[in-house]
């Protein structure tokens, strides 16, 4: 039976550790909408297809719809995150460790935003949870490597496919004789679809953490399957959309102006390349980073000729990606150690 909203509220009132964990999950959802969703609208903003604020509103609405619509029919991404590591030590200790993992992710994402670097909250999420679980268990045996394998596979495939798709689509569009205004208008549904799929991917990951938190509070996190209540989908969708409405202009400038110079044709190619990768990954149930797919598609577009990427900026972004797994795992580990010692 799915958890009712009333039962969930009762659990929050009775369990301070769960209450704190839920607040931090909601905070991470806001941060995700704020720092990750802007990638979906970078093209339409930079090319002038939409002003910044209307583009943000479009992304917020489509994020909301993506969480609700896709999670209702395919929740395999949420199940992977739910099962990424096992938590022992009893309900209180397990929830404390999970709470520490969420705090570590907020810290990591906030630092990345300060420098205007698009980072992956998805990968920060799995790394932070794993680090906290290791702090609780005392060894790496608590990590479920089959779930990690899906994350790594998604990372490799989405980055490679994003680059290839962006490059291939840009070459096709370059030979099409249409006005720049036509390409500008075509970017609008492209940005909407990218934001929709961002919600479909990232919303599921946080739904998985919500369900993990409620299961840990009841001392049962070993379920192979679970049912996602509609109210939980709506709650995650609302908070992600609110985060998106906060903006994220620094990140748009980094990926759409500093890393690659975009025109309407290039912006549409990047949108389409991103959409293809996210759609395939979501249908396959692979948890991927929407930041990685978008950035890889932009680099593919830029490398196809005409708009030359700034590889120095791309290298800075790639370094942040490379540091996300070990960085968030270490922060999650030591944050959990600190929380558990209180």
C-alpha positions in Angstrom: 0.0 0.0 0.0 1.3 3.5 -0.8 2.1 5.8 2.1 -0.7 8.2 2.7 0.0 11.9 3.1 -1.6 11.9 6.6 0.6 9.0 7.7 3.6 10.8 6.4 2.8 13.9 8.4 2.3 11.7 11.5 5.8 10.2 11.0 7.3 13.6 10.7 5.8 14.8 13.9 6.9 11.7 15.8 10.4 11.5 14.3 12.7 14.6 14.5 15.4 12.8 12.5 13.0 12.1 9.7 11.7 15.7 9.8 15.2 17.1 9.5 16.0 14.7 6.6 12.8 15.7 4.7 13.7 19.4 5.1 17.1 18.8 3.6 15.7 16.7 0.8 13.4 19.5 -0.1 16.4 21.9 0.1 18.3 19.7 -2.3 15.3 19.7 -4.6 15.3 23.5 -4.6 19.0 23.6 -5.3 18.6 21.1 -8.2 15.9 23.2 -9.8 18.0 26.3 -9.3 21.4 25.0 -10.5 20.6 22.1 -12.8 17.3 22.9 -14.7 18.9 26.1 -16.2 20.8 23.9 -18.5 17.6 23.1 -20.3 16.9 26.7 -21.2 20.4 27.9 -21.8 19.9 27.7 -25.6 16.7 29.7 -25.8 18.0 32.4 -23.5 21.4 32.9 -25.2 20.0 33.0 -28.7 17.2 35.3 -27.7 14.3 32.9 -28.5 12.9 33.7 -25.0 13.8 36.3 -22.4 15.3 34.9 -19.2 12.2 35.0 -16.9 9.7 33.5 -19.4 12.3 30.8 -20.1 12.6 30.0 -16.4 8.8 29.9 -16.1 8.6 27.5 -19.1 11.3 25.2 -17.5 9.4 25.2 -14.1 6.1 24.1 -15.7 7.8 21.4 -17.8 9.9 20.2 -14.8 6.7 19.8 -12.9 5.0 17.8 -15.7 8.0 15.7 -16.3 8.1 14.5 -12.6 4.4 13.6 -12.6 4.0 12.1 -16.0 7.1 9.9 -16.3 7.3 8.7 -12.7 3.7 7.4 -13.0 4.6 4.9 -15.7 8.3 4.2 -15.1 10.0 4.5 -11.7 13.2 2.5 -12.4 15.5 5.5 -11.9 13.9 6.1 -8.4 14.5 2.4 -7.5 18.2 2.6 -8.4 18.8 5.6 -6.1 16.7 3.9 -3.4 18.9 0.9 -3.5 22.3 2.6 -4.0 23.5 1.6 -0.4 22.3 -0.2 2.6 21.9 1.5 6.0 22.4 -0.4 9.2 22.6 0.7 12.8 18.9 1.2 13.5 16.3 3.7 12.4 17.8 6.7 14.3 21.4 6.3 13.2 20.4 5.5 9.6 18.2 8.6 9.3 21.0 10.7 10.9 23.4 9.4 8.2 20.9 10.1 5.4 20.4 13.6 6.8 24.1 14.2 6.7 24.2 13.0 3.1 21.6 15.6 2.1 23.6 18.4 3.9 26.7 17.4 2.0 24.9 17.7 -1.3 23.6 21.2 -0.5 27.1 22.3 0.4 28.6 20.8 -2.8 25.9 22.3 -5.1 26.2 25.7 -3.4 29.9 25.9 -3.9 29.6 24.9 -7.6 26.9 27.6 -8.1 29.2 30.3 -6.5 31.7 29.6 -9.3 29.0 29.3 -12.0 30.0 25.7 -12.8 27.2 23.3 -13.8 27.5 20.2 -11.5 25.5 17.1 -11.3 23.2 16.9 -8.2 22.4 13.4 -9.4 25.9 12.1 -9.0 26.4 14.2 -5.9 23.3 12.4 -4.5 24.5 8.9 -5.1 28.0 9.7 -3.9 26.8 11.6 -0.7 24.4 8.8 0.2 27.1 6.1 -0.3 29.6 8.1 1.8 27.2 8.5 4.6 26.3 4.7 4.5 30.0 3.8 4.7 30.4 6.1 7.7 27.6 4.2 9.4 28.7 0.7 8.4 32.4 1.2 8.7 33.2 -0.5 5.4 32.4 -0.5 1.7 30.4 -3.7 1.9 27.2 -1.6 2.4 27.5 -0.2 -1.2 25.4 -2.0 -3.8 27.8 -2.1 -6.7 25.2 -3.3 -9.2 23.3 0.0 -8.7 26.6 2.0 -9.0 27.3 0.2 -12.2 24.0 1.6 -13.7 25.1 5.1 -12.6 28.6 4.7 -14.2 27.1 3.2 -17.3 24.6 6.1 -17.6 27.5 8.6 -17.2 29.6 7.1 -19.9 26.8 6.5 -22.4 25.1 9.8 -21.9 28.2 11.9 -22.2 29.4 10.0 -25.3 25.9 10.0 -26.9 25.3 13.6 -26.1 28.5 14.7 -27.8 27.8 12.5 -30.8 24.1 13.5 -31.1 24.9 17.3 -30.8 27.6 17.0 -33.5 25.5 14.9 -35.9 22.3 17.0 -35.6 24.3 20.2 -36.0 25.7 18.9 -39.3 22.3 18.0 -40.5 20.7 21.3 -39.6 23.6 23.2 -41.2 22.4 22.0 -44.6 18.8 23.0 -44.1 17.7 26.2 -45.7 15.4 27.9 -43.2 15.3 31.3 -41.8 16.9 32.1 -38.4 13.5 33.0 -37.0 12.2 29.5 -37.9 15.1 28.0 -35.9 14.3 30.4 -33.0 10.7 29.3 -32.9 11.8 25.6 -33.1 13.9 26.1 -30.0 10.8 26.7 -27.8 9.4 23.1 -27.9 13.0 21.9 -27.7 13.6 23.7 -24.5 10.2 22.6 -23.1 11.0 18.9 -23.9 14.5 19.2 -22.3 13.0 20.6 -19.1 10.3 17.9 -19.1 12.9 15.2 -19.3 15.0 16.9 -16.7 12.0 16.6 -14.3 11.5 13.0 -15.4 15.1 12.1 -14.5 16.0 14.2 -11.5 12.5 14.2 -9.9 12.6 10.4 -9.7 16.0 10.4 -7.9 14.7 12.6 -5.1 11.5 10.5 -4.9 13.8 7.5 -4.3 15.5 9.3 -1.4 12.1 10.3 0.1 11.0 6.7 0.1 14.4 5.6 1.5 14.0 8.1 4.4 10.5 6.9 5.3 11.5 3.2 5.0 14.6 3.8 7.3 12.3 5.6 9.8 10.3 2.4 10.1 13.3 0.1 10.1 12.6 -1.4 6.7 14.7 -0.5 3.7 15.1 -3.9 2.1 12.0 -3.8 -0.1 12.7 -4.8 -3.7 9.9 -2.8 -5.1 7.8 0.1 -3.8 4.8 2.1 -4.8 5.1 5.9 -5.3 2.1 7.9 -4.0 0.8 10.7 -6.2 1.2 13.3 -3.4 4.9 12.5 -3.2 5.3 13.0 -7.0 3.5 16.3 -6.7 5.5 17.5 -3.7 8.9 16.8 -5.5 7.6 18.4 -8.7 6.5 21.6 -6.8 9.8 22.0 -5.0 11.9 21.4 -8.1 9.8 23.9 -10.0 10.2 26.5 -7.2 13.9 26.0 -7.4 13.8 26.5 -11.2 11.9 29.8 -10.7 14.9 31.0 -8.6 16.9 31.4 -11.8 20.4 30.1 -12.3 21.7 32.7 -14.8 25.3 32.2 -13.9 25.2 28.6 -15.1 23.4 29.7 -18.3 26.2 32.2 -19.0 28.9 29.5 -18.4 27.5 26.8 -20.7 25.8 29.1 -23.3 28.2 32.0 -23.7 31.6 31.2 -22.2 31.9 27.5 -23.3 30.2 27.6 -26.7 28.9 30.5 -28.8 25.3 29.6 -29.8 23.1 30.8 -32.6 19.5 29.6 -33.2 20.7 26.7 -35.3 23.3 25.6 -32.8 20.8 26.1 -29.9 18.3 23.8 -31.6 20.9 21.2 -32.3 22.0 21.2 -28.7 18.4 20.9 -27.5 17.7 17.9 -29.8 20.9 16.1 -28.9 20.1 16.5 -25.2 16.5 15.3 -25.7 17.5 12.2 -27.6 20.0 11.2 -24.8 17.6 11.9 -21.9 14.7 10.1 -23.5 16.7 7.0 -24.2 18.3 6.9 -20.7 14.9 7.4 -19.1 13.3 4.6 -21.1 16.2 2.3 -20.2 15.9 3.2 -16.6 19.4 4.6 -16.4 20.0 7.4 -13.9 22.0 10.0 -15.8 23.0 13.6 -15.2 21.0 16.1 -17.2 24.0 18.5 -16.8 26.3 16.0 -18.5 24.0 15.3 -21.4 23.4 18.9 -22.1 27.0 20.0 -21.8 28.2 17.1 -24.0 25.6 18.0 -26.6 26.8 21.7 -26.6 30.4 20.6 -27.0 29.4 18.3 -29.9 27.6 21.2 -31.6 30.6 23.5 -31.1 33.1 20.9 -32.4 31.1 20.4 -35.6 32.4 23.6 -37.0 31.4 27.3 -37.0 31.2 27.7 -33.2 34.5 26.6 -31.6 34.2 25.5 -28.0 36.3 27.1 -25.2 38.0 24.0 -24.1 39.5 25.8 -21.1 36.0 26.3 -19.7 35.0 22.8 -20.8 38.0 21.5 -18.9 37.0 23.3 -15.7 33.5 21.8 -16.0 35.0 18.3 -16.6 37.3 18.7 -13.6 34.2 19.4 -11.4 32.5 16.3 -12.8 35.5 14.2 -12.0 35.7 15.5 -8.5 31.9 15.1 -7.8 32.0 11.4 -7.0 35.0 11.3 -4.6 34.3 14.8 -3.3 30.7 14.2 -2.3 31.5 10.8 -1.0 34.2 12.2 1.3 32.0 15.1 2.4 29.0 12.7 3.0 31.3 10.4 5.0 32.7 13.1 7.3 29.4 14.9 7.6 27.8 11.7 8.7 30.6 11.0 11.2 30.0 14.4 12.6 26.3 14.0 12.8 26.5 10.6 14.4 28.9 11.8 17.1 26.4 14.4 18.3 
